[in-house]
Amino acid sequence: MKHLGHTRSSFERDHFLITPDTFVRAPLPGMHKATAIVHAAPGMGARFTQYTVEFEKEGVLGPARAQRFIYVLEGKLRAGKPGPTRDLSPGSYLYIPPGEELELRALKTTRAAVIEKPRVQSKDAPANFPGPVSGEERNQKAIAFLGDNAVHARQLLPETPEFDFAVNTMTFQPGATLPMVEAHVMEHGLLMLTGEGIYRLGDKWYPVTAGDFIWMAPYCPQWFGALGKTETKYLIYKDWNRHPLD
């Protein structure tokens, strides 16, 4: 009787915390020598899908169902075919526009976070993309969040109207907090990368640590405070750049 059925995982109407002790692994269609842990999907109320892929060497990710964002957690991926190849190491990321396919193959044992979302077209946004966007988190400017130098945000995707979602990293020094309880129209997918802290979601409070995933529905009250003696960092998704009626 492992821990007598205890877990920190919790599912509520407007939020979801899923912890590694409850992860279930299964391949998605088209995967080869790889498996997925699906964290968020339309079946639980999300308007996007987020999952972690665990690759064996030479593992391949299956075809995208929508626009796709990949962030490498550990190991190395090679993206290409068709087109020139590019290698993605920890902290590297790649955005693939809807309708465009790139093979993603692991050069060694690798883990990557993957976000897929049907694109919301808007009359204010161009219909076409110039091509995939790739980069390194460390090369993005660290911006003090609302002027607080203990909390830094790095923006991984351009703010231009083509993109209907944003992906950022947020880094907190020990003891740093969000400056306010937020409640807004955007939904979030959040993967804890390092460190630990306390998350308020709705009217509940959760201890969280590296490896945990959080989904936040629109208007879910949310707040975070970092604990421990080392910095805390998470990867966070939000829908963006669209009118609520789009």
PEZI-V766108 format. One record per backbone hydrogen bond with DSSP energy under -1.0 kcal/mol. CO is the residue of the C=O (numbers start at 1). NH is the residue of the N-H. E is the energy in kcal/mol with one decimal. If there is no record, write none. Layout:
# PEZI-V766108
co = [CO & CO]
nh = [NH & NH]
e = [E & E]
This chain:
# PEZI-V766108
co = [2 & 3 & 10 & 14 & 15 & 16 & 17 & 18 & 19 & 20 & 26 & 28 & 32 & 33 & 35 & 36 & 37 & 40 & 41 & 41 & 42 & 49 & 50 & 50 & 51 & 52 & 53 & 54 & 55 & 56 & 59 & 60 & 67 & 68 & 69 & 70 & 71 & 72 & 74 & 76 & 77 & 78 & 79 & 80 & 81 & 83 & 86 & 88 & 89 & 91 & 92 & 93 & 94 & 95 & 96 & 97 & 103 & 104 & 105 & 106 & 110 & 111 & 111 & 112 & 113 & 114 & 115 & 116 & 122 & 133 & 135 & 136 & 137 & 143 & 144 & 145 & 148 & 150 & 151 & 152 & 153 & 154 & 160 & 164 & 166 & 167 & 168 & 169 & 170 & 171 & 172 & 173 & 176 & 182 & 184 & 188 & 189 & 190 & 191 & 192 & 194 & 195 & 196 & 197 & 198 & 199 & 200 & 201 & 204 & 206 & 208 & 209 & 212 & 213 & 214 & 215 & 216 & 217 & 221 & 222 & 223 & 224 & 225 & 232 & 233 & 233 & 234 & 235 & 236 & 238 & 243]
nh = [5 & 6 & 17 & 217 & 12 & 215 & 10 & 213 & 22 & 23 & 36 & 31 & 60 & 56 & 54 & 26 & 52 & 50 & 44 & 46 & 45 & 116 & 39 & 40 & 114 & 37 & 112 & 35 & 110 & 59 & 106 & 32 & 117 & 96 & 115 & 94 & 113 & 91 & 111 & 107 & 88 & 105 & 86 & 103 & 103 & 81 & 79 & 77 & 92 & 137 & 72 & 135 & 70 & 133 & 68 & 100 & 80 & 61 & 78 & 58 & 55 & 73 & 74 & 53 & 71 & 51 & 69 & 49 & 125 & 95 & 93 & 139 & 140 & 153 & 147 & 148 & 151 & 173 & 145 & 171 & 143 & 169 & 163 & 240 & 238 & 156 & 236 & 154 & 234 & 152 & 232 & 176 & 226 & 222 & 219 & 216 & 237 & 214 & 235 & 211 & 233 & 210 & 227 & 208 & 225 & 206 & 223 & 204 & 201 & 199 & 197 & 212 & 192 & 18 & 190 & 16 & 188 & 220 & 202 & 182 & 200 & 178 & 198 & 172 & 193 & 194 & 170 & 191 & 168 & 166 & 246]
e = [-1.5 & -1.7 & -2.8 & -2.5 & -3.0 & -2.6 & -2.6 & -2.3 & -2.6 & -1.1 & -2.0 & -2.2 & -2.9 & -2.6 & -2.7 & -2.2 & -2.1 & -2.1 & -2.0 & -1.5 & -1.8 & -2.9 & -2.4 & -1.9 & -3.1 & -2.5 & -1.9 & -1.8 & -1.5 & -2.4 & -2.7 & -2.2 & -1.7 & -3.2 & -2.6 & -2.2 & -3.0 & -2.5 & -2.4 & -2.5 & -3.3 & -2.4 & -2.2 & -2.3 & -1.0 & -1.4 & -3.1 & -2.4 & -3.0 & -2.7 & -2.4 & -1.9 & -2.7 & -1.8 & -2.3 & -1.7 & -2.0 & -2.0 & -3.0 & -2.5 & -3.1 & -2.4 & -1.8 & -2.9 & -2.5 & -2.4 & -2.6 & -2.9 & -1.7 & -3.4 & -2.3 & -1.3 & -2.0 & -2.5 & -1.4 & -1.9 & -1.6 & -2.5 & -3.0 & -2.9 & -2.8 & -2.0 & -1.7 & -2.5 & -2.0 & -2.3 & -3.0 & -2.4 & -2.1 & -2.6 & -2.6 & -2.7 & -3.1 & -2.1 & -3.6 & -2.2 & -2.8 & -2.7 & -2.5 & -2.5 & -1.6 & -1.4 & -2.2 & -2.7 & -2.1 & -2.8 & -1.6 & -2.1 & -2.4 & -2.9 & -2.3 & -2.1 & -2.7 & -2.7 & -2.9 & -2.1 & -2.3 & -1.9 & -2.6 & -2.7 & -3.1 & -2.6 & -2.6 & -3.3 & -2.6 & -1.9 & -2.4 & -2.6 & -2.4 & -2.9 & -2.1]
